Amino acid sequence: MFTTTKTAALLGIGKPRLYKIIDKLRLEPVEQGRSKLITPEMLEIIQNELGAQVISCLLYTSPSPRD
């Protein structure tokens, strides 16, 4: 299990974004003292959600008349 801080770092996102995703997916991190822990199963769900949010961009460049 990973802390939310470690999970955010592993995913390359900030904790606020991680918490938004957790809320959106209605996941409930395991509380251990003051820490909230993410299970490996939750991590996989979050990774899948992030993969679905990837936005691709097609860059079109037209030939320059000077070419």
C-alpha positions as CSV (number, residue, x, y, z in Angstrom):
1,M,0.0,0.0,0.0
2,F,1.1,3.5,-0.7
3,T,0.4,6.8,1.0
4,T,-1.5,9.4,-1.1
5,T,1.7,11.5,-1.2
6,K,3.7,8.5,-2.7
7,T,0.8,7.6,-5.0
8,A,0.7,11.1,-6.4
9,A,4.4,11.1,-7.0
10,L,4.3,7.7,-8.7
11,L,1.6,8.9,-11.0
12,G,3.2,12.3,-11.7
13,I,0.2,14.3,-10.5
14,G,-0.5,16.6,-7.6
15,K,-2.4,15.5,-4.5
16,P,-5.3,17.7,-5.3
17,R,-5.8,16.0,-8.6
18,L,-5.4,12.6,-7.0
19,Y,-8.1,13.4,-4.4
20,K,-10.5,14.6,-7.2
21,I,-10.0,11.3,-9.0
22,I,-10.5,9.3,-5.8
23,D,-13.7,11.2,-5.1
24,K,-14.9,10.8,-8.7
25,L,-14.3,7.0,-8.6
26,R,-15.8,6.8,-5.1
27,L,-12.7,5.0,-3.8
28,E,-12.1,4.9,-0.1
29,P,-8.4,4.9,0.9
30,V,-7.5,2.8,4.0
31,E,-6.9,5.0,7.0
32,Q,-3.9,4.2,9.1
33,G,-3.4,6.8,11.8
34,R,-3.3,10.1,10.1
35,S,-2.3,8.6,6.7
36,K,-4.6,7.5,3.9
37,L,-3.3,4.5,2.0
38,I,-4.0,3.4,-1.5
39,T,-4.2,-0.3,-2.2
40,P,-2.6,-1.8,-5.3
41,E,-6.1,-2.4,-6.7
42,M,-7.0,1.2,-6.2
43,L,-3.8,2.3,-7.8
44,E,-4.6,0.2,-10.9
45,I,-8.1,1.8,-11.1
46,I,-6.6,5.3,-10.8
47,Q,-4.0,4.5,-13.5
48,N,-6.8,3.3,-15.8
49,E,-8.7,6.5,-15.2
50,L,-5.7,8.6,-15.9
51,G,-5.1,6.7,-19.1
52,A,-8.7,7.5,-20.2
53,Q,-8.1,11.2,-19.5
54,V,-5.1,11.4,-21.8
55,I,-5.8,13.9,-24.5
56,S,-3.9,13.5,-27.7
57,C,-3.1,16.4,-30.0
58,L,-2.5,16.2,-33.7
59,L,-0.1,18.9,-34.9
60,Y,-0.7,19.9,-38.5
61,T,1.9,21.8,-40.3
62,S,1.4,23.0,-43.8
63,P,4.3,23.2,-46.2
64,S,5.8,26.7,-46.4
65,P,5.6,28.4,-49.8
66,R,9.3,29.0,-49.3
67,D,10.1,25.2,-49.3
